[in-house]
């Protein structure tokens, strides 16, 4: 209940545990078995999400010129970018970028990279795909690690996709968002707050209990920098729309309180968390999809969005 997650989707199944019973045994080296499952799963999910995205886009997949692929759930060479491109039947000349092990920031990081590619290559169309599964970090229950229950209750699997470009073709392409500016900020002395390590037993993640507090203490300064770039001055937070990665309810609650946001400003983030859990890099795609849906409803009712 404390996570506010109502539904999630996961690759892990009884069939996988029967095939690899060692995944449920503490202390065994199982990274090979995990990657056998996750490498295949993330490609399958990414292909499905990308095909759906291309269908909504309205142009053929052959018009895609660049691919940005994001995942923290696989490790192989060639990487998932090539397997995705092959699965979609993309042109062999498509330029690919692979972003590995960025965790929850991967979705927004991919947006930033795709934006730069699109702006610097006139006429290009960039497919951004994200795909994640928790199998790579699955651990059997242990009384010695009660905090593992947080991850078991919060995180989910899935994939997402979107297409970016400049100068949309009238009557064919219908852009949903326009990206003006992107910035990334690192807070000194916080590199251990989110600590993930690839071990013989898979990926082990440790989230600092002070993570929501750290975000609350620094988010306003970060947002002011973004707002100034967009021409906003002062505390005009409720004049903007907010697509926030829902790392957990505590983070959303503290952000809302610090910036004095109206409840509806984070409704899409809360809805994505409730429907999918924290799906790492995918989640921002779900949030933005819900924002499109809400905006469409408002316009149909003749309300301002």
N, C-alpha and C positions, 0 to 999 in steps of 0.2 A: 504493500500500500504506500509506503513512503517513497517509492520510486515513481509513482503515478503511472507506471507502465501497465497497460491493460492487455495488449496483444504484442506478440513478437513472432519472428520467423527465423528458424534455425536449420542449418544443414544437418547437424548431428541427429542421429536416429538410432533405434535399436539395432537396425541392420548393420550400421557402421560399427557399433560397439561389439556386435557378435563377430564381425570380421576382424576387428582389432581390439580384443579384450584387454590388451596391455594398456590401452588409453585410460582405463579405469583403475590402474594399479599405480600406487604412489612410487615415485623414484626411478621408474624405468625410462631409458632413452627411447623416446617415441617421435622425435622430430621427423624422421623419414616417413613414418606412417601418417602423421598429420599432414605433411606436405603432399603425400599421395592423394589424400582426400581433398584438401583445400585448393591445390593447384587446379584440379579439374572443376571443382565447384565454382570458384570465382570466375573462371572463364565462361562457364555455362550461364551464370547469372548476368555477367557483363554483356554477353551476346544478346540475351533476351531483352535486357533493358535498352540496349543500343538500338535494336531492331524496332522496338516500340517508339523510341525517340525519333528515329529516321522516318518512320511512318507518319508521325504527327508533323514533322518538318515539311513534308510534301515534295522533297526533291530526292533523286536517287542516291544511294550510298556511294555511287561512283563519283559524285560531286564533292565528297569529303576529301580535303587535301592534307589535313593534319589530324593526328590522334594524340590525346593526352590521357594516359591510363594511370589510375591511382589505386593502390592497394597496400595494406599492411598485413595481408593474410597469405602471402605466397612468397616463394623464393625459388627461382630457377633461371636457367639461361639456355635458350632465349627466354625473355620475360613474357609476362602476360600480355603486353602490348602487341607482340607479334601473333600470339595465339588468338587474340581478339580480332585483329585485322584480318587474319586468315578466315576465322569463323564468319565474319561479316562479308567476306569476299571483296575487301577493299583493294584498290589499285596498289600494286607492289611499290609504287613510287610515293605512297603516302608517308609523310614525315612523322615519326613517332617519338614521343617523350614518355618516359616511365618514371613515376614518382612512387617510391617505395618507403614504407615505414614512417609515414608522417602522422599516423594515428588519426585522431578526430579532426586535426587541422588540414588533412589531405584534400577534402572537398573544396574548401575555400582556397587552398594553395593551388589546386588544379585550375580553379576559375581565374586566378591571377596569372598563371602561366599561359592559359589558353587565350586570355584577353591580350596579353603582350604579343603572342604569335599572330592573332588575327589582325591587330593594328599594324604590325610590321610586315604583313604579307597581304597586300590589297587583293580582294577577290577570294581569299581563302575561306574555307569552312572547316572549323575545328570541332571534332567530336571529343567531348570530355566524358570519360566513363570511370565510374568508381565501383569497386566490388570488394566485399568483406565477408569473412566468416569467422566465428568465434572458435571454431575447431582448433585453430592454431594455438589457442590459449586455454583450451578446455582442461580442467583439473578435477579429480575426484574430490568429493566433500571431505573436509578434515576439521576436526574440533580445534586443531592447532592454528587454523587460519579462518577464523570467523568472518574476517573482512572479505574473503572470497565470495561470500554470499551476496555482497553488494553487486559485484560484477555478474554473478549468475542471475540476479534479478533485474539487471539494468540493460545489459548489452544484447544486441540482436544481429542477424545477418541480412544481407541483401545487396542490391546493386542500384545504380542510378546513372543517368546519362542526360546530356544536354548538348546543343550545338551552338557555337559562337561564330560570329563573323561581322564584317562591316558592310555597310551599304546594302541592306536587304532588298531583294528583288520584289518590286511592287506586285501585288496580286498573287504572289507565290509564297513568300516567306512572311510570317506574322510574328515579329519579335515580342517577347513577353517582358523583358527587362533590358535596360541599357546600363552598361558598366562604364562609369566615368573615371574612376580612380581606385587604385588598390595599394594598400600599404601593409607591411608586416612589422610587428614590434616584438622584441624579446625582452623580458624582464630579468635583469641580472640576479644571479644567485637563486634562481628558481628551477634550474635544470633537473633537480631531483624530485620536484613536485609531482611530475608525471614521469615515471621511470619504467621503461619497457626494455626487456632483454631477451634475446633469442638464445635459448639454452637447449640442452639435449632433450628436455621435456617439453619443448615448445616455447612460446612466448610467455613470459611472466610480466604482468603489469602491476605496478604499485601506484596508487593514486593518493597523494597527500591529503589528509583531512582538512588542511588549511587551503585547499584549492579554491573553494567558493569565496573565501575571505580575501585571498590574493586578487582574484578577479574583481571583486567589489571595490577594493582599494585603488585599483589602477584603471578601471574601464572608462571612467569619465574623462580622464586626460586623453586617452586613446580616441574616444568618440569626438571630443572637441577638435582634435586634429583633423579627423575626417570631415566634420561638419564645416570647418573653416574652408577646407578645400572645395566644398560644394556650395559655398557662399552663404552658409548659415552662421549667425553670430548669437552668442548667448545660449541659454538653456531652452532650445526649441525642439526638444526631443520628440514631443508628441506631434510635431508637424511632419515627421518622417515615418517611413515604414521600416520594420525591423525584421531581418532574416537572421536569426540567432541560432547557432548550433546548440541544441538542448543537451548539454553534457549531463545534466541531471536537474531535478527540480530545485535544489538549493541554489544552483548557479542562476537559474532563471529568476527565482525569487529575489535574490540579492541584486541582480541587475535591475529588475523592475523597481525595487525600493530605492536604490541609489540614484537612478535617473528619474524617479517619480513618473514612471510610464503608466499610461492608461492600461487596464487589464487586456484590452483587445489587441494591444501592440505586440504581445508575445503569444497570441492565441494560436498562431500557426506552428510556432515552435513547440508549444505544449501539446498540441494535437499530434504532431509528428512523434514526440516522445511517447505519448500514450498509445499510438497505433503501431509503432515499430521498435520502441526502445531506442537506446543510443546505438545506432548502427554505424558508428565511427564516421568515415569520410562520406558515406552515403547520405547522412541525415540532412545536410544542408540542401540536398537536391529535393528531398521530401518536403522540407519546409517551404522551399520556393514553389513547388508544385501546388501545395495547399494555398499559398498566397495568390497564385493565378486563379485557383478555384474560387477563393473568397472575393477577389476583385471582380470576377465574372458575375457572381451573384449580386454584388452591389450595383453593377452597371445595369443588370437586368431589372433591378428594382428602381433604377433611376437615381440612386444615391451616389455621392462622391466617394471615391476610394483613395 
